[in-house]
Amino acid sequence: MEQYIALGIACVAMGLVGIGESLVAMKAMESIGRNPTAAKDVRSTLIISMGLVESIAIYILVVAILMAFAI
């Protein structure tokens, strides 16, 4: 039974990662709106940040798949 709870927590974490990605994109768009001349720098930082956040989602996915097959 504990495995199902852990798998549910992993699914919730995936949802939270999606919210985090949207917040990163939202703040980047706000900063580009405030200072359009810095769009190139903000865009490169946005791509790096989204990659880091997405890597967390991939780690959670791997753990969730391992837990699913361990059940």
N, CA, C and O atoms as a Tripos MOL2 file, in Angstrom:
@<TRIPOS>MOLECULE
protein
  284   283    71     0     0
PROTEIN
NO_CHARGES

@<TRIPOS>ATOM
      1 N           0.8150   -1.2000    0.0000 N.3       1 MET1
      2 CA          0.0000    0.0000    0.0000 C.3       1 MET1
      3 C           0.8640    1.2710    0.0000 C.2       1 MET1
      4 O           0.4940    2.2900   -0.5820 O.2       1 MET1
      5 N           2.0170    1.1840    0.6640 N.am      2 GLU2
      6 CA          2.8860    2.3620    0.7250 C.3       2 GLU2
      7 C           3.4180    2.7350   -0.6480 C.2       2 GLU2
      8 O           3.6910    3.9040   -0.9200 O.2       2 GLU2
      9 N           3.5670    1.7270   -1.5210 N.am      3 GLN3
     10 CA          4.0760    2.0050   -2.8630 C.3       3 GLN3
     11 C           3.0930    2.8680   -3.6510 C.2       3 GLN3
     12 O           3.4990    3.7340   -4.4250 O.2       3 GLN3
     13 N           1.8040    2.6260   -3.4490 N.am      4 TYR4
     14 CA          0.7960    3.4150   -4.1560 C.3       4 TYR4
     15 C           0.7870    4.8630   -3.6640 C.2       4 TYR4
     16 O           0.5930    5.7930   -4.4460 O.2       4 TYR4
     17 N           0.9960    5.0360   -2.3830 N.am      5 ILE5
     18 CA          1.0670    6.3930   -1.8390 C.3       5 ILE5
     19 C           2.2800    7.1200   -2.4140 C.2       5 ILE5
     20 O           2.1860    8.2850   -2.7990 O.2       5 ILE5
     21 N           3.4130    6.4330   -2.4710 N.am      6 ALA6
     22 CA          4.6220    7.0340   -3.0310 C.3       6 ALA6
     23 C           4.4320    7.3710   -4.5060 C.2       6 ALA6
     24 O           4.9000    8.4090   -4.9740 O.2       6 ALA6
     25 N           3.7500    6.5010   -5.2320 N.am      7 LEU7
     26 CA          3.4830    6.7630   -6.6470 C.3       7 LEU7
     27 C           2.5530    7.9620   -6.8160 C.2       7 LEU7
     28 O           2.7210    8.7550   -7.7430 O.2       7 LEU7
     29 N           1.5810    8.0940   -5.9320 N.am      8 GLY8
     30 CA          0.6980    9.2640   -5.9570 C.3       8 GLY8
     31 C           1.4500   10.5440   -5.6550 C.2       8 GLY8
     32 O           1.1920   11.5760   -6.2750 O.2       8 GLY8
     33 N           2.3730   10.4910   -4.7130 N.am      9 ILE9
     34 CA          3.1890   11.6670   -4.3940 C.3       9 ILE9
     35 C           4.0440   12.0530   -5.5920 C.2       9 ILE9
     36 O           4.2200   13.2400   -5.8670 O.2       9 ILE9
     37 N           4.5780   11.0700   -6.3070 N.am     10 ALA10
     38 CA          5.3760   11.3570   -7.5040 C.3      10 ALA10
     39 C           4.5130   12.0320   -8.5700 C.2      10 ALA10
     40 O           4.9800   12.9360   -9.2640 O.2      10 ALA10
     41 N           3.2660   11.6010   -8.7010 N.am     11 CYS11
     42 CA          2.3620   12.2280   -9.6750 C.3      11 CYS11
     43 C           2.0520   13.6730   -9.2890 C.2      11 CYS11
     44 O           1.9890   14.5470  -10.1530 O.2      11 CYS11
     45 N           1.8600   13.9220   -8.0120 N.am     12 VAL12
     46 CA          1.6330   15.2930   -7.5450 C.3      12 VAL12
     47 C           2.8750   16.1470   -7.8040 C.2      12 VAL12
     48 O           2.7650   17.3110   -8.1920 O.2      12 VAL12
     49 N           4.0500   15.5660   -7.5880 N.am     13 ALA13
     50 CA          5.2890   16.3000   -7.8450 C.3      13 ALA13
     51 C           5.4220   16.6640   -9.3180 C.2      13 ALA13
     52 O           5.9110   17.7460   -9.6440 O.2      13 ALA13
     53 N           4.9950   15.7790  -10.2110 N.am     14 MET14
     54 CA          5.0240   16.1000  -11.6410 C.3      14 MET14
     55 C           4.1100   17.2850  -11.9490 C.2      14 MET14
     56 O           4.4540   18.1400  -12.7650 O.2      14 MET14
     57 N           2.9600   17.3350  -11.3050 N.am     15 GLY15
     58 CA          2.0680   18.4720  -11.4860 C.3      15 GLY15
     59 C           2.6880   19.7630  -10.9800 C.2      15 GLY15
     60 O           2.5420   20.8160  -11.6020 O.2      15 GLY15
     61 N           3.3760   19.6800   -9.8570 N.am     16 LEU16
     62 CA          4.0280   20.8690   -9.3070 C.3      16 LEU16
     63 C           5.1720   21.3470  -10.2010 C.2      16 LEU16
     64 O           5.4280   22.5470  -10.2960 O.2      16 LEU16
     65 N           5.8500   20.4200  -10.8450 N.am     17 VAL17
     66 CA          6.9070   20.8050  -11.7880 C.3      17 VAL17
     67 C           6.2990   21.5740  -12.9590 C.2      17 VAL17
     68 O           6.8830   22.5460  -13.4370 O.2      17 VAL17
     69 N           5.1340   21.1410  -13.4160 N.am     18 GLY18
     70 CA          4.4530   21.8680  -14.4890 C.3      18 GLY18
     71 C           4.0910   23.2810  -14.0750 C.2      18 GLY18
     72 O           4.2200   24.2160  -14.8660 O.2      18 GLY18
     73 N           3.6390   23.4410  -12.8430 N.am     19 ILE19
     74 CA          3.3350   24.7820  -12.3330 C.3      19 ILE19
     75 C           4.6090   25.6110  -12.2480 C.2      19 ILE19
     76 O           4.6070   26.7980  -12.5720 O.2      19 ILE19
     77 N           5.7010   24.9790  -11.8100 N.am     20 GLY20
     78 CA          6.9770   25.6960  -11.7290 C.3      20 GLY20
     79 C           7.4650   26.1560  -13.0890 C.2      20 GLY20
     80 O           7.9880   27.2620  -13.2250 O.2      20 GLY20
     81 N           7.2960   25.3100  -14.0960 N.am     21 GLU21
     82 CA          7.7050   25.7020  -15.4520 C.3      21 GLU21
     83 C           6.8910   26.8900  -15.9490 C.2      21 GLU21
     84 O           7.4290   27.7910  -16.5920 O.2      21 GLU21
     85 N           5.6040   26.8900  -15.6540 N.am     22 SER22
     86 CA          4.7770   28.0040  -16.1050 C.3      22 SER22
     87 C           5.1550   29.2910  -15.3730 C.2      22 SER22
     88 O           5.0990   30.3750  -15.9550 O.2      22 SER22
     89 N           5.5380   29.1770  -14.1110 N.am     23 LEU23
     90 CA          5.9720   30.3720  -13.3800 C.3      23 LEU23
     91 C           7.2780   30.9240  -13.9340 C.2      23 LEU23
     92 O           7.4530   32.1400  -14.0120 O.2      23 LEU23
     93 N           8.1930   30.0450  -14.3190 N.am     24 VAL24
     94 CA          9.4500   30.4900  -14.9220 C.3      24 VAL24
     95 C           9.1720   31.2400  -16.2110 C.2      24 VAL24
     96 O           9.7300   32.3130  -16.4410 O.2      24 VAL24
     97 N           8.3100   30.6790  -17.0550 N.am     25 ALA25
     98 CA          7.9800   31.3320  -18.3250 C.3      25 ALA25
     99 C           7.2580   32.6500  -18.0860 C.2      25 ALA25
    100 O           7.5090   33.6270  -18.7910 O.2      25 ALA25
    101 N           6.3630   32.6900  -17.1000 N.am     26 MET26
    102 CA          5.6210   33.9130  -16.8190 C.3      26 MET26
    103 C           6.5560   35.0460  -16.3940 C.2      26 MET26
    104 O           6.4310   36.1750  -16.8690 O.2      26 MET26
    105 N           7.4830   34.7360  -15.5040 N.am     27 LYS27
    106 CA          8.4080   35.7680  -15.0330 C.3      27 LYS27
    107 C           9.3440   36.2260  -16.1470 C.2      27 LYS27
    108 O           9.7080   37.4010  -16.2060 O.2      27 LYS27
    109 N           9.7340   35.3090  -17.0280 N.am     28 ALA28
    110 CA         10.5900   35.7020  -18.1550 C.3      28 ALA28
    111 C           9.8350   36.6380  -19.0870 C.2      28 ALA28
    112 O          10.3950   37.6260  -19.5630 O.2      28 ALA28
    113 N           8.5730   36.3360  -19.3510 N.am     29 MET29
    114 CA          7.7860   37.2040  -20.2230 C.3      29 MET29
    115 C           7.5470   38.5710  -19.5750 C.2      29 MET29
    116 O           7.5290   39.5910  -20.2640 O.2      29 MET29
    117 N           7.3650   38.5880  -18.2700 N.am     30 GLU30
    118 CA          7.2160   39.8710  -17.5680 C.3      30 GLU30
    119 C           8.4850   40.7020  -17.6840 C.2      30 GLU30
    120 O           8.4190   41.9090  -17.9170 O.2      30 GLU30
    121 N           9.6450   40.0600  -17.5220 N.am     31 SER31
    122 CA         10.8930   40.8200  -17.5870 C.3      31 SER31
    123 C          11.1750   41.2980  -19.0070 C.2      31 SER31
    124 O          11.7360   42.3790  -19.1870 O.2      31 SER31
    125 N          10.8000   40.5180  -20.0160 N.am     32 ILE32
    126 CA         10.9560   40.9850  -21.3940 C.3      32 ILE32
    127 C          10.0100   42.1520  -21.6570 C.2      32 ILE32
    128 O          10.3630   43.0910  -22.3710 O.2      32 ILE32
    129 N           8.8150   42.0950  -21.0850 N.am     33 GLY33
    130 CA          7.8720   43.2020  -21.2440 C.3      33 GLY33
    131 C           8.3580   44.4760  -20.5940 C.2      33 GLY33
    132 O           8.1030   45.5680  -21.1000 O.2      33 GLY33
    133 N           9.0540   44.3520  -19.4800 N.am     34 ARG34
    134 CA          9.5740   45.5430  -18.7900 C.3      34 ARG34
    135 C          10.7940   46.1190  -19.4840 C.2      34 ARG34
    136 O          10.9660   47.3370  -19.5480 O.2      34 ARG34
    137 N          11.6530   45.2290  -20.0090 N.am     35 ASN35
    138 CA         12.8900   45.6810  -20.6350 C.3      35 ASN35
    139 C          13.1120   44.9020  -21.9370 C.2      35 ASN35
    140 O          13.8330   43.9040  -21.9410 O.2      35 ASN35
    141 N          12.5040   45.3450  -23.0320 N.am     36 PRO36
    142 CA         12.6150   44.5920  -24.2960 C.3      36 PRO36
    143 C          14.0360   44.5210  -24.8550 C.2      36 PRO36
    144 O          14.3420   43.6250  -25.6420 O.2      36 PRO36
    145 N          14.8940   45.4380  -24.4670 N.am     37 THR37
    146 CA         16.2650   45.3890  -24.9910 C.3      37 THR37
    147 C          17.0620   44.2220  -24.4050 C.2      37 THR37
    148 O          18.0690   43.8130  -24.9830 O.2      37 THR37
    149 N          16.6270   43.6880  -23.2790 N.am     38 ALA38
    150 CA         17.3210   42.5610  -22.6490 C.3      38 ALA38
    151 C          16.6960   41.2280  -23.0230 C.2      38 ALA38
    152 O          16.9240   40.2250  -22.3470 O.2      38 ALA38
    153 N          15.9100   41.2050  -24.0940 N.am     39 ALA39
    154 CA         15.1850   39.9910  -24.4740 C.3      39 ALA39
    155 C          16.1280   38.8350  -24.7880 C.2      39 ALA39
    156 O          15.8320   37.6900  -24.4460 O.2      39 ALA39
    157 N          17.2610   39.1180  -25.4340 N.am     40 LYS40
    158 CA         18.1860   38.0440  -25.7900 C.3      40 LYS40
    159 C          18.7780   37.3860  -24.5420 C.2      40 LYS40
    160 O          18.8790   36.1620  -24.4680 O.2      40 LYS40
    161 N          19.1680   38.2060  -23.5630 N.am     41 ASP41
    162 CA         19.7250   37.6510  -22.3250 C.3      41 ASP41
    163 C          18.6730   36.8890  -21.5350 C.2      41 ASP41
    164 O          18.9490   35.8220  -20.9870 O.2      41 ASP41
    165 N          17.4720   37.4400  -21.4780 N.am     42 VAL42
    166 CA         16.3970   36.7780  -20.7370 C.3      42 VAL42
    167 C          16.0310   35.4610  -21.4090 C.2      42 VAL42
    168 O          15.7670   34.4700  -20.7290 O.2      42 VAL42
    169 N          16.0120   35.4430  -22.7350 N.am     43 ARG43
    170 CA         15.6610   34.2260  -23.4580 C.3      43 ARG43
    171 C          16.6720   33.1160  -23.2030 C.2      43 ARG43
    172 O          16.2860   31.9650  -23.0000 O.2      43 ARG43
    173 N          17.9580   33.4470  -23.2120 N.am     44 SER44
    174 CA         18.9620   32.4070  -22.9580 C.3      44 SER44
    175 C          18.8790   31.9000  -21.5230 C.2      44 SER44
    176 O          19.0390   30.7040  -21.2770 O.2      44 SER44
    177 N          18.6320   32.7940  -20.5820 N.am     45 THR45
    178 CA         18.4570   32.3740  -19.1920 C.3      45 THR45
    179 C          17.1950   31.5450  -19.0400 C.2      45 THR45
    180 O          17.1720   30.5910  -18.2630 O.2      45 THR45
    181 N          16.1460   31.8940  -19.7690 N.am     46 LEU46
    182 CA         14.8960   31.1330  -19.7260 C.3      46 LEU46
    183 C          15.1100   29.7090  -20.2250 C.2      46 LEU46
    184 O          14.5930   28.7660  -19.6260 O.2      46 LEU46
    185 N          15.8530   29.5370  -21.2960 N.am     47 ILE47
    186 CA         16.0850   28.2010  -21.8450 C.3      47 ILE47
    187 C          16.8680   27.3470  -20.8610 C.2      47 ILE47
    188 O          16.5540   26.1710  -20.6770 O.2      47 ILE47
    189 N          17.8860   27.9230  -20.2240 N.am     48 ILE48
    190 CA         18.6620   27.1830  -19.2300 C.3      48 ILE48
    191 C          17.7910   26.8210  -18.0290 C.2      48 ILE48
    192 O          17.8520   25.6970  -17.5320 O.2      48 ILE48
    193 N          16.9880   27.7630  -17.5680 N.am     49 SER49
    194 CA         16.1260   27.5190  -16.4050 C.3      49 SER49
    195 C          15.0790   26.4560  -16.7040 C.2      49 SER49
    196 O          14.8220   25.5840  -15.8730 O.2      49 SER49
    197 N          14.4760   26.5240  -17.8820 N.am     50 MET50
    198 CA         13.4800   25.5130  -18.2360 C.3      50 MET50
    199 C          14.1220   24.1350  -18.3500 C.2      50 MET50
    200 O          13.5010   23.1330  -17.9950 O.2      50 MET50
    201 N          15.3390   24.0750  -18.8350 N.am     51 GLY51
    202 CA         16.0410   22.7970  -18.9020 C.3      51 GLY51
    203 C          16.2910   22.2110  -17.5240 C.2      51 GLY51
    204 O          16.1450   21.0060  -17.3180 O.2      51 GLY51
    205 N          16.6680   23.0620  -16.5810 N.am     52 LEU52
    206 CA         16.8930   22.5830  -15.2170 C.3      52 LEU52
    207 C          15.6020   22.1050  -14.5700 C.2      52 LEU52
    208 O          15.5850   21.0740  -13.8970 O.2      52 LEU52
    209 N          14.5240   22.8500  -14.7720 N.am     53 VAL53
    210 CA         13.2420   22.4400  -14.1890 C.3      53 VAL53
    211 C          12.7520   21.1570  -14.8460 C.2      53 VAL53
    212 O          12.1980   20.2870  -14.1730 O.2      53 VAL53
    213 N          12.9510   21.0330  -16.1490 N.am     54 GLU54
    214 CA         12.5070   19.8360  -16.8490 C.3      54 GLU54
    215 C          13.3280   18.6170  -16.4350 C.2      54 GLU54
    216 O          12.8110   17.4990  -16.4350 O.2      54 GLU54
    217 N          14.5950   18.8150  -16.0820 N.am     55 SER55
    218 CA         15.4000   17.6770  -15.6250 C.3      55 SER55
    219 C          14.8450   17.1210  -14.3110 C.2      55 SER55
    220 O          14.9180   15.9160  -14.0720 O.2      55 SER55
    221 N          14.2990   17.9790  -13.4670 N.am     56 ILE56
    222 CA         13.6640   17.5010  -12.2410 C.3      56 ILE56
    223 C          12.4600   16.6330  -12.5950 C.2      56 ILE56
    224 O          12.2320   15.5960  -11.9720 O.2      56 ILE56
    225 N          11.6970   17.0560  -13.5870 N.am     57 ALA57
    226 CA         10.5380   16.2670  -14.0130 C.3      57 ALA57
    227 C          10.9710   14.9150  -14.5610 C.2      57 ALA57
    228 O          10.2930   13.9120  -14.3370 O.2      57 ALA57
    229 N          12.0810   14.8750  -15.2720 N.am     58 ILE58
    230 CA         12.5640   13.6050  -15.8130 C.3      58 ILE58
    231 C          13.0160   12.6850  -14.6870 C.2      58 ILE58
    232 O          12.7630   11.4810  -14.7320 O.2      58 ILE58
    233 N          13.6810   13.2390  -13.6800 N.am     59 TYR59
    234 CA         14.0830   12.4190  -12.5330 C.3      59 TYR59
    235 C          12.8640   11.8470  -11.8190 C.2      59 TYR59
    236 O          12.8610   10.6770  -11.4370 O.2      59 TYR59
    237 N          11.8380   12.6580  -11.6380 N.am     60 ILE60
    238 CA         10.6170   12.1790  -10.9860 C.3      60 ILE60
    239 C           9.9630   11.1030  -11.8370 C.2      60 ILE60
    240 O           9.4670   10.1100  -11.3040 O.2      60 ILE60
    241 N           9.9560   11.2860  -13.1480 N.am     61 LEU61
    242 CA          9.3690   10.2860  -14.0390 C.3      61 LEU61
    243 C          10.1070    8.9530  -13.9480 C.2      61 LEU61
    244 O           9.4810    7.8930  -13.9220 O.2      61 LEU61
    245 N          11.4260    9.0050  -13.9020 N.am     62 VAL62
    246 CA         12.2100    7.7730  -13.7800 C.3      62 VAL62
    247 C          11.9030    7.0730  -12.4650 C.2      62 VAL62
    248 O          11.7340    5.8540  -12.4320 O.2      62 VAL62
    249 N          11.8310    7.8370  -11.3860 N.am     63 VAL63
    250 CA         11.5090    7.2490  -10.0770 C.3      63 VAL63
    251 C          10.1050    6.6610  -10.0870 C.2      63 VAL63
    252 O           9.8810    5.5820   -9.5390 O.2      63 VAL63
    253 N           9.1490    7.3680  -10.7120 N.am     64 ALA64
    254 CA          7.7780    6.8670  -10.7670 C.3      64 ALA64
    255 C           7.6900    5.5780  -11.5810 C.2      64 ALA64
    256 O           6.9650    4.6570  -11.2030 O.2      64 ALA64
    257 N           8.4170    5.5040  -12.6890 N.am     65 ILE65
    258 CA          8.4140    4.2770  -13.4890 C.3      65 ILE65
    259 C           9.0400    3.1290  -12.7150 C.2      65 ILE65
    260 O           8.5350    2.0070  -12.7490 O.2      65 ILE65
    261 N          10.1350    3.4020  -12.0190 N.am     66 LEU66
    262 CA         10.7490    2.3550  -11.2100 C.3      66 LEU66
    263 C           9.8060    1.8730  -10.1020 C.2      66 LEU66
    264 O           9.7260    0.6780   -9.8180 O.2      66 LEU66
    265 N           9.1010    2.8130   -9.4880 N.am     67 MET67
    266 CA          8.1430    2.4080   -8.4420 C.3      67 MET67
    267 C           6.9820    1.6380   -9.0260 C.2      67 MET67
    268 O           6.4900    0.6980   -8.4020 O.2      67 MET67
    269 N           6.5320    2.0140  -10.2110 N.am     68 ALA68
    270 CA          5.4100    1.3230  -10.8300 C.3      68 ALA68
    271 C           5.7610   -0.1290  -11.1650 C.2      68 ALA68
    272 O           4.9350   -1.0270  -11.0040 O.2      68 ALA68
    273 N           6.9860   -0.3460  -11.6310 N.am     69 PHE69
    274 CA          7.3890   -1.7050  -11.9420 C.3      69 PHE69
    275 C           7.7710   -2.4950  -10.6940 C.2      69 PHE69
    276 O           7.7540   -3.7260  -10.7100 O.2      69 PHE69
    277 N           8.1130   -1.8020   -9.6240 N.am     70 ALA70
    278 CA          8.4320   -2.4970   -8.3690 C.3      70 ALA70
    279 C           7.1580   -2.9700   -7.6720 C.2      70 ALA70
    280 O           7.2010   -3.8970   -6.8630 O.2      70 ALA70
    281 N           6.0330   -2.3410   -7.9800 N.am     71 ILE71
    282 CA          4.7480   -2.7500   -7.3680 C.3      71 ILE71
    283 C           4.3480   -4.0000   -8.0140 C.2      71 ILE71
    284 O           3.3020   -4.5590   -7.6840 O.2      71 ILE71
@<TRIPOS>BOND
     1     1     2 1
     2     2     3 1
     3     3     4 2
     4     3     5 am
     5     5     6 1
     6     6     7 1
     7     7     8 2
     8     7     9 am
     9     9    10 1
    10    10    11 1
    11    11    12 2
    12    11    13 am
    13    13    14 1
    14    14    15 1
    15    15    16 2
    16    15    17 am
    17    17    18 1
    18    18    19 1
    19    19    20 2
    20    19    21 am
    21    21    22 1
    22    22    23 1
    23    23    24 2
    24    23    25 am
    25    25    26 1
    26    26    27 1
    27    27    28 2
    28    27    29 am
    29    29    30 1
    30    30    31 1
    31    31    32 2
    32    31    33 am
    33    33    34 1
    34    34    35 1
    35    35    36 2
    36    35    37 am
    37    37    38 1
    38    38    39 1
    39    39    40 2
    40    39    41 am
    41    41    42 1
    42    42    43 1
    43    43    44 2
    44    43    45 am
    45    45    46 1
    46    46    47 1
    47    47    48 2
    48    47    49 am
    49    49    50 1
    50    50    51 1
    51    51    52 2
    52    51    53 am
    53    53    54 1
    54    54    55 1
    55    55    56 2
    56    55    57 am
    57    57    58 1
    58    58    59 1
    59    59    60 2
    60    59    61 am
    61    61    62 1
    62    62    63 1
    63    63    64 2
    64    63    65 am
    65    65    66 1
    66    66    67 1
    67    67    68 2
    68    67    69 am
    69    69    70 1
    70    70    71 1
    71    71    72 2
    72    71    73 am
    73    73    74 1
    74    74    75 1
    75    75    76 2
    76    75    77 am
    77    77    78 1
    78    78    79 1
    79    79    80 2
    80    79    81 am
    81    81    82 1
    82    82    83 1
    83    83    84 2
    84    83    85 am
    85    85    86 1
    86    86    87 1
    87    87    88 2
    88    87    89 am
    89    89    90 1
    90    90    91 1
    91    91    92 2
    92    91    93 am
    93    93    94 1
    94    94    95 1
    95    95    96 2
    96    95    97 am
    97    97    98 1
    98    98    99 1
    99    99   100 2
   100    99   101 am
   101   101   102 1
   102   102   103 1
   103   103   104 2
   104   103   105 am
   105   105   106 1
   106   106   107 1
   107   107   108 2
   108   107   109 am
   109   109   110 1
   110   110   111 1
   111   111   112 2
   112   111   113 am
   113   113   114 1
   114   114   115 1
   115   115   116 2
   116   115   117 am
   117   117   118 1
   118   118   119 1
   119   119   120 2
   120   119   121 am
   121   121   122 1
   122   122   123 1
   123   123   124 2
   124   123   125 am
   125   125   126 1
   126   126   127 1
   127   127   128 2
   128   127   129 am
   129   129   130 1
   130   130   131 1
   131   131   132 2
   132   131   133 am
   133   133   134 1
   134   134   135 1
   135   135   136 2
   136   135   137 am
   137   137   138 1
   138   138   139 1
   139   139   140 2
   140   139   141 am
   141   141   142 1
   142   142   143 1
   143   143   144 2
   144   143   145 am
   145   145   146 1
   146   146   147 1
   147   147   148 2
   148   147   149 am
   149   149   150 1
   150   150   151 1
   151   151   152 2
   152   151   153 am
   153   153   154 1
   154   154   155 1
   155   155   156 2
   156   155   157 am
   157   157   158 1
   158   158   159 1
   159   159   160 2
   160   159   161 am
   161   161   162 1
   162   162   163 1
   163   163   164 2
   164   163   165 am
   165   165   166 1
   166   166   167 1
   167   167   168 2
   168   167   169 am
   169   169   170 1
   170   170   171 1
   171   171   172 2
   172   171   173 am
   173   173   174 1
   174   174   175 1
   175   175   176 2
   176   175   177 am
   177   177   178 1
   178   178   179 1
   179   179   180 2
   180   179   181 am
   181   181   182 1
   182   182   183 1
   183   183   184 2
   184   183   185 am
   185   185   186 1
   186   186   187 1
   187   187   188 2
   188   187   189 am
   189   189   190 1
   190   190   191 1
   191   191   192 2
   192   191   193 am
   193   193   194 1
   194   194   195 1
   195   195   196 2
   196   195   197 am
   197   197   198 1
   198   198   199 1
   199   199   200 2
   200   199   201 am
   201   201   202 1
   202   202   203 1
   203   203   204 2
   204   203   205 am
   205   205   206 1
   206   206   207 1
   207   207   208 2
   208   207   209 am
   209   209   210 1
   210   210   211 1
   211   211   212 2
   212   211   213 am
   213   213   214 1
   214   214   215 1
   215   215   216 2
   216   215   217 am
   217   217   218 1
   218   218   219 1
   219   219   220 2
   220   219   221 am
   221   221   222 1
   222   222   223 1
   223   223   224 2
   224   223   225 am
   225   225   226 1
   226   226   227 1
   227   227   228 2
   228   227   229 am
   229   229   230 1
   230   230   231 1
   231   231   232 2
   232   231   233 am
   233   233   234 1
   234   234   235 1
   235   235   236 2
   236   235   237 am
   237   237   238 1
   238   238   239 1
   239   239   240 2
   240   239   241 am
   241   241   242 1
   242   242   243 1
   243   243   244 2
   244   243   245 am
   245   245   246 1
   246   246   247 1
   247   247   248 2
   248   247   249 am
   249   249   250 1
   250   250   251 1
   251   251   252 2
   252   251   253 am
   253   253   254 1
   254   254   255 1
   255   255   256 2
   256   255   257 am
   257   257   258 1
   258   258   259 1
   259   259   260 2
   260   259   261 am
   261   261   262 1
   262   262   263 1
   263   263   264 2
   264   263   265 am
   265   265   266 1
   266   266   267 1
   267   267   268 2
   268   267   269 am
   269   269   270 1
   270   270   271 1
   271   271   272 2
   272   271   273 am
   273   273   274 1
   274   274   275 1
   275   275   276 2
   276   275   277 am
   277   277   278 1
   278   278   279 1
   279   279   280 2
   280   279   281 am
   281   281   282 1
   282   282   283 1
   283   283   284 2
@<TRIPOS>SUBSTRUCTURE
     1 MET1         2 RESIDUE 1 A MET
     2 GLU2         6 RESIDUE 1 A GLU
     3 GLN3        10 RESIDUE 1 A GLN
     4 TYR4        14 RESIDUE 1 A TYR
     5 ILE5        18 RESIDUE 1 A ILE
     6 ALA6        22 RESIDUE 1 A ALA
     7 LEU7        26 RESIDUE 1 A LEU
     8 GLY8        30 RESIDUE 1 A GLY
     9 ILE9        34 RESIDUE 1 A ILE
    10 ALA10       38 RESIDUE 1 A ALA
    11 CYS11       42 RESIDUE 1 A CYS
    12 VAL12       46 RESIDUE 1 A VAL
    13 ALA13       50 RESIDUE 1 A ALA
    14 MET14       54 RESIDUE 1 A MET
    15 GLY15       58 RESIDUE 1 A GLY
    16 LEU16       62 RESIDUE 1 A LEU
    17 VAL17       66 RESIDUE 1 A VAL
    18 GLY18       70 RESIDUE 1 A GLY
    19 ILE19       74 RESIDUE 1 A ILE
    20 GLY20       78 RESIDUE 1 A GLY
    21 GLU21       82 RESIDUE 1 A GLU
    22 SER22       86 RESIDUE 1 A SER
    23 LEU23       90 RESIDUE 1 A LEU
    24 VAL24       94 RESIDUE 1 A VAL
    25 ALA25       98 RESIDUE 1 A ALA
    26 MET26      102 RESIDUE 1 A MET
    27 LYS27      106 RESIDUE 1 A LYS
    28 ALA28      110 RESIDUE 1 A ALA
    29 MET29      114 RESIDUE 1 A MET
    30 GLU30      118 RESIDUE 1 A GLU
    31 SER31      122 RESIDUE 1 A SER
    32 ILE32      126 RESIDUE 1 A ILE
    33 GLY33      130 RESIDUE 1 A GLY
    34 ARG34      134 RESIDUE 1 A ARG
    35 ASN35      138 RESIDUE 1 A ASN
    36 PRO36      142 RESIDUE 1 A PRO
    37 THR37      146 RESIDUE 1 A THR
    38 ALA38      150 RESIDUE 1 A ALA
    39 ALA39      154 RESIDUE 1 A ALA
    40 LYS40      158 RESIDUE 1 A LYS
    41 ASP41      162 RESIDUE 1 A ASP
    42 VAL42      166 RESIDUE 1 A VAL
    43 ARG43      170 RESIDUE 1 A ARG
    44 SER44      174 RESIDUE 1 A SER
    45 THR45      178 RESIDUE 1 A THR
    46 LEU46      182 RESIDUE 1 A LEU
    47 ILE47      186 RESIDUE 1 A ILE
    48 ILE48      190 RESIDUE 1 A ILE
    49 SER49      194 RESIDUE 1 A SER
    50 MET50      198 RESIDUE 1 A MET
    51 GLY51      202 RESIDUE 1 A GLY
    52 LEU52      206 RESIDUE 1 A LEU
    53 VAL53      210 RESIDUE 1 A VAL
    54 GLU54      214 RESIDUE 1 A GLU
    55 SER55      218 RESIDUE 1 A SER
    56 ILE56      222 RESIDUE 1 A ILE
    57 ALA57      226 RESIDUE 1 A ALA
    58 ILE58      230 RESIDUE 1 A ILE
    59 TYR59      234 RESIDUE 1 A TYR
    60 ILE60      238 RESIDUE 1 A ILE
    61 LEU61      242 RESIDUE 1 A LEU
    62 VAL62      246 RESIDUE 1 A VAL
    63 VAL63      250 RESIDUE 1 A VAL
    64 ALA64      254 RESIDUE 1 A ALA
    65 ILE65      258 RESIDUE 1 A ILE
    66 LEU66      262 RESIDUE 1 A LEU
    67 MET67      266 RESIDUE 1 A MET
    68 ALA68      270 RESIDUE 1 A ALA
    69 PHE69      274 RESIDUE 1 A PHE
    70 ALA70      278 RESIDUE 1 A ALA
    71 ILE71      282 RESIDUE 1 A ILE
